[in-house]
Amino acid sequence: MKVAFVTPRYGPQVMGGAETAARQLAEHLVAKTAWEAEAYSTCALDPHTWADELEPGDTEINGVPVHRFASVHGRVPDFYGLDGRVRLAPQLATRDEGRRWVDYNGPVSPDLIDAVCAADADVVAFYPYLYHPTVAAIGRVPMPAVLHPAAHDEPCLYLPVFRGTFGDADAFCFHTASERLLVERTYPVAEKPQIVLGLGVGESAGIGRPGGAILGLDSRPYIVSVGRVDEHKGSKMLAEFFATYKERHPGPLALALVGPISVELDPHPDIVITGVVDEADKWDIVHDALFAVSPSALESFSLVVLEAWVDRVPVLVNGTCGPTREHCERSGGGLWFTSYPEFETTLDHLLGDPALRARLGGNGRAYVDRFYQWPVLIARYAEFLTGVVARGRGTPGLL
């Protein structure tokens, strides 16, 4: 049998996000089962512009055929004004406003939608919920549709236009129980087939270089945050909290922000912003950190948290983010904060207790080994897809 994955961007150039999760699922499904997989996507890479950057056409990435299509447009300037208005009270937005929000947000590719609808796949997996390819195609495809929402508790989730998107799905695949509860509180989908799957994590790709040397910190102690340096991902808040902490607690401690840069932060002598680094450097930087910080309140899974635990590095997460806090509570592998006073107190606690850090890191590694190994996850996912195909296509447009 064959599954077609539909994402707004696809490829190894994409760091993090739902699209990386889709690619990993597709590649491991092909490698570890008798299923075939293919991907349908646009030529975009930048999630802020959705401008075409790659060539349209067919290629193959790690055993998965990839079909890329040019877009009519990416994100248009009118998006920002409309977004600013509807996010104040998204439930009160009209369907027309919601449709325009999706269209303006981009990327819009009619050729992609037509190709997915004409595909010979047995089932289509859409990933994530909020972009035009999912919204436009999920109600049109003739084969069963699985929605991987990658949902956050964010204003756009409550736009009425997405009632149809969730209603047109025949089944759901969630990253965490927290994401599942969020979606079930928002839309009446609890009776549809569902699986809480998550993502698998491999072993470290580090090569043993000292993290401090990569960062230019030499032997200074540091904490690390991996992911897009973006205000919406909590990076600005973390930098401000850390700067305040250093004013109150002078010393050699540094903060490393590792990942693509989407927001300019005020320079600080104790904050290193690397931009994009290769996988080996990323893993080596994380390996030598005292602990890793996930400041984002908008995560549906957070692979970087689990990757820290692969190297037995404890984590500190934003306590308002259900999925990352769920990981910490279930594993005993990390702590959380919801305000600056909690941040300062927890930082002091972690920095001053090496035995605690070792215990948290060990708990996190055990959690990864038990729940997030690819062979087990892929076997569960293949069984789930088989059931979805057997159940068949429902009637779109019921919500």
C-alpha positions in Angstrom: 0.0 0.0 0.0 1.0 3.6 -0.5 0.7 6.8 1.6 1.0 10.3 0.1 2.3 12.9 2.5 1.2 16.5 1.8 3.3 19.3 3.4 3.9 23.0 2.4 7.7 22.4 2.3 9.7 19.2 2.2 13.4 18.3 2.3 16.5 18.0 4.4 17.0 21.8 4.1 14.0 22.2 6.4 15.1 22.4 10.1 12.5 21.4 12.7 8.8 21.8 12.4 6.0 19.6 11.3 7.4 19.2 7.8 10.6 17.6 9.2 8.4 15.2 11.2 6.5 14.3 8.0 9.8 13.6 6.1 11.1 11.4 8.9 7.8 9.4 9.1 7.9 8.9 5.3 11.5 7.8 5.2 11.3 5.4 8.1 8.0 4.0 6.8 9.7 3.1 3.5 12.8 1.8 5.2 11.1 -0.4 7.8 7.9 -1.7 6.3 6.4 -2.9 3.0 4.6 0.4 2.6 5.4 2.9 -0.2 5.5 6.6 0.5 5.6 9.7 -1.6 5.6 13.4 -0.8 3.7 16.3 -2.4 4.9 19.8 -1.7 5.6 23.3 -3.0 8.9 24.8 -4.0 9.1 26.9 -0.8 11.5 26.7 2.1 11.0 29.9 4.1 7.9 29.6 6.4 7.7 33.4 6.6 7.5 34.2 2.9 6.6 30.8 1.3 8.4 32.0 -1.8 9.4 29.4 -4.4 13.1 28.6 -4.0 13.4 25.1 -5.3 12.8 23.8 -8.8 9.4 22.2 -9.5 9.4 18.6 -10.6 10.1 15.1 -9.3 13.0 13.9 -7.3 13.8 11.3 -4.7 15.1 11.9 -1.1 16.2 8.9 1.0 13.9 6.5 -0.9 10.9 8.7 -1.0 9.7 10.2 -4.3 9.0 13.9 -3.9 6.7 15.9 -6.2 7.2 19.7 -6.0 4.9 22.3 -7.5 5.2 26.0 -8.1 2.9 28.3 -6.2 0.7 31.1 -7.5 1.8 33.1 -4.5 3.4 32.7 -1.0 2.4 34.9 1.9 1.0 38.2 0.7 1.3 41.6 2.4 -2.4 41.7 3.1 -2.0 38.7 5.5 -0.5 40.8 8.3 -3.4 43.3 8.6 -6.0 40.5 8.4 -4.1 38.4 10.9 -3.8 41.3 13.3 -7.6 41.7 13.3 -8.8 38.1 13.5 -6.4 37.0 16.2 -8.1 39.3 18.6 -11.2 37.2 18.5 -10.7 34.3 16.1 -14.0 32.6 17.1 -15.9 35.6 15.8 -14.2 35.7 12.4 -16.4 34.8 9.5 -15.8 31.8 7.2 -14.9 34.3 4.5 -12.3 36.0 6.7 -10.9 32.6 7.6 -10.7 31.5 4.0 -8.9 34.7 3.1 -6.5 34.2 6.1 -5.6 30.8 4.7 -5.2 32.1 1.2 -3.1 35.2 2.2 -0.9 33.0 4.5 0.1 30.8 1.6 1.6 28.9 -0.1 -1.2 28.5 -2.7 -0.5 25.9 -5.4 -3.5 24.7 -7.4 -1.3 22.3 -9.4 -0.3 20.7 -6.1 -3.9 20.2 -5.0 -4.9 18.7 -8.4 -1.9 16.3 -8.3 -2.8 15.1 -4.8 -6.4 14.5 -5.8 -5.2 12.4 -8.8 -2.6 10.4 -6.9 -2.8 6.6 -6.8 -2.1 6.5 -3.0 -4.3 4.4 -0.7 -4.3 7.1 2.0 -3.2 10.7 2.2 -1.4 12.2 5.3 -1.8 15.9 5.7 0.8 17.8 7.8 0.1 20.3 9.5 -3.5 21.7 9.7 -3.1 25.4 9.1 -1.6 25.9 5.6 -3.4 26.1 2.3 -2.4 22.7 0.9 -4.1 20.9 3.8 -7.1 23.2 3.9 -7.7 23.1 0.1 -7.1 19.4 -0.5 -8.3 17.5 2.6 -12.0 17.7 1.6 -11.3 16.9 -2.1 -9.1 13.8 -2.1 -11.1 10.6 -2.9 -9.0 8.4 -0.7 -9.0 8.4 3.2 -7.3 11.4 4.7 -5.3 11.3 7.9 -4.6 14.7 9.5 -1.5 15.2 11.5 -2.6 18.6 13.0 0.7 19.6 14.8 -1.7 21.9 16.7 -0.7 24.5 19.2 -3.0 26.6 21.5 -2.8 29.6 19.2 -5.4 32.0 17.9 -5.6 30.7 14.4 -6.7 27.2 15.7 -10.0 28.7 16.6 -10.8 30.3 13.2 -14.1 28.8 11.9 -12.6 27.9 8.6 -10.7 25.0 10.3 -13.9 23.4 11.4 -14.1 22.1 7.9 -10.5 21.0 7.8 -10.8 18.9 11.0 -14.2 17.7 9.9 -12.9 16.4 6.5 -10.3 14.2 8.1 -11.0 10.5 8.4 -8.5 9.9 11.2 -5.9 11.8 13.3 -2.3 11.3 14.3 -1.2 13.3 17.3 2.2 14.0 18.7 1.2 14.0 22.4 -1.8 13.4 24.6 -1.8 17.2 25.3 -2.2 17.9 21.6 -5.0 15.4 21.4 -6.9 17.0 24.3 -6.5 20.4 22.8 -8.0 19.3 19.5 -10.8 17.4 21.1 -11.7 20.4 23.3 -11.8 22.6 20.2 -13.5 20.4 17.6 -16.0 17.4 17.9 -13.6 14.8 16.5 -13.3 12.3 19.4 -15.2 9.6 17.6 -12.8 9.4 14.7 -9.9 6.9 14.6 -6.9 8.4 16.4 -3.3 7.5 17.4 -0.9 9.4 19.7 2.4 8.6 18.0 5.1 11.1 18.5 8.4 10.9 16.7 11.4 8.6 16.9 14.8 9.8 17.9 18.1 8.4 16.7 21.5 8.3 18.4 23.7 11.4 18.6 25.4 12.5 15.4 28.1 14.3 17.4 31.8 13.7 16.6 33.1 14.6 20.0 34.2 18.2 19.5 34.0 20.3 22.7 30.8 22.3 22.6 32.5 25.3 24.2 35.1 25.4 21.4 32.5 25.4 18.7 30.7 28.3 20.4 33.9 30.2 21.1 33.3 29.9 24.9 36.3 27.7 25.6 35.8 26.1 29.1 32.9 28.5 30.2 29.8 26.7 31.4 26.7 27.2 29.2 23.1 26.3 28.7 21.6 25.8 25.2 18.4 26.4 23.3 18.1 24.7 19.9 15.5 25.8 17.4 14.4 28.8 15.4 15.5 32.1 17.0 12.0 33.6 16.8 9.9 35.7 19.1 7.0 33.3 18.7 9.2 30.5 19.8 10.1 32.2 23.1 13.7 33.1 22.1 13.3 36.8 22.8 11.8 36.0 26.2 14.6 33.6 27.0 17.3 36.1 26.1 15.7 38.8 28.2 15.2 36.4 31.2 18.8 35.3 30.9 20.1 38.9 30.7 18.2 39.7 33.8 19.5 36.6 35.5 23.1 37.6 34.7 22.6 41.0 36.2 21.5 39.4 39.4 24.0 36.5 39.3 27.2 37.6 37.6 29.6 34.9 36.6 30.9 32.8 33.6 27.6 31.2 32.7 26.6 31.7 29.0 23.5 31.0 26.9 23.8 29.5 23.3 20.9 30.0 20.9 21.4 27.5 18.1 19.2 27.6 14.9 17.9 29.8 12.1 17.6 33.5 13.0 14.2 35.1 12.5 14.4 37.9 15.0 17.2 40.3 15.9 18.0 40.2 19.6 19.9 42.8 21.6 23.6 41.9 21.8 24.8 40.5 25.1 28.3 39.4 26.1 27.0 36.2 27.6 24.7 35.2 24.8 26.0 33.4 21.7 23.7 33.2 18.6 25.1 30.7 16.1 22.6 30.7 13.3 22.3 27.4 11.5 25.0 24.8 12.3 25.5 21.3 10.9 24.1 18.3 12.7 27.4 17.2 14.2 28.1 20.6 15.7 24.5 20.8 17.0 24.8 17.5 18.8 28.2 18.3 20.2 27.0 21.7 21.5 24.0 20.0 23.3 26.2 17.2 24.7 28.4 19.7 26.6 25.6 22.0 27.9 24.7 21.9 31.5 21.1 21.7 30.4 18.8 22.6 27.4 16.0 25.1 27.5 12.8 25.0 25.4 11.2 28.4 25.9 8.4 28.0 23.4 4.8 27.9 24.5 3.8 26.7 21.0 5.0 23.1 20.5 3.1 20.0 19.5 5.9 17.7 20.3 9.4 19.3 20.5 12.0 16.9 19.0 14.8 19.0 20.5 13.7 18.1 24.0 14.0 14.4 23.2 17.3 14.9 21.5 18.8 16.5 24.6 17.7 13.5 26.6 19.4 11.2 24.0 22.7 12.7 25.4 21.4 12.6 29.0 21.1 16.4 29.1 18.3 17.6 31.4 15.8 20.2 30.1 14.0 23.3 31.3 10.8 24.0 29.4 8.1 26.6 29.3 5.4 25.4 31.7 2.6 26.9 29.7 3.4 24.5 26.8 1.3 21.4 27.3 3.3 18.9 25.2 6.8 19.8 26.5 5.6 19.9 30.1 3.9 16.6 29.5 7.2 15.1 28.4 8.9 16.4 31.6 6.1 15.1 33.9 6.0 11.7 32.3 9.7 11.2 32.1 11.0 13.0 35.2 13.7 14.3 32.8 13.2 18.1 33.2 11.7 21.1 35.1 9.6 24.0 33.9 9.0 27.7 34.5 6.0 30.0 33.9 7.5 33.4 35.0 10.8 35.1 35.5 10.9 34.3 39.3 10.3 30.6 38.5 13.0 30.8 35.8 15.5 32.3 38.2 14.8 29.8 41.0 14.8 26.8 38.8 18.0 27.9 37.1 19.7 28.2 40.5 18.4 24.8 41.5 19.8 23.1 38.3 23.1 25.0 38.3 23.8 24.2 41.9 23.0 20.5 41.9 25.0 18.3 39.5 23.4 15.2 41.0 20.0 16.5 40.1 21.1 17.2 36.5 22.5 13.7 36.2 19.3 12.2 37.5 17.0 14.2 35.3 19.2 13.5 32.2 19.1 9.7 33.0 15.4 9.7 33.4 15.0 11.5 30.1 17.2 8.9 28.3 15.1 6.1 29.7 11.9 7.8 28.5 13.3 8.1 25.0 14.4 4.5 24.9 11.0 3.3 26.1 8.6 5.3 24.0 10.4 6.9 21.1 12.4 4.4 19.2 11.6 4.3 15.4 11.0 0.6 14.9 8.2 0.5 17.4 6.7 3.8 16.3 6.7 2.8 12.6 5.1 -0.5 13.3 2.3 1.2 15.2 1.9 3.8 12.4 1.7 1.2 9.6 -0.9 -0.7 11.5 -2.9 2.5 12.1 -2.8 3.4 8.4 -3.8 -0.1 7.4 -6.9 0.3 9.6 -7.7 3.7 8.1 -7.5 2.3 4.6 -9.8 -0.6 5.5 -12.3 1.8 7.0 -12.4 3.8 3.8 -13.2 7.4 3.0 -15.9 9.1 5.0 -18.2 12.0 3.9 -16.2 15.3 3.9 -17.9 18.4 5.2 -19.8 17.0 8.3 -18.5 19.7 10.7 
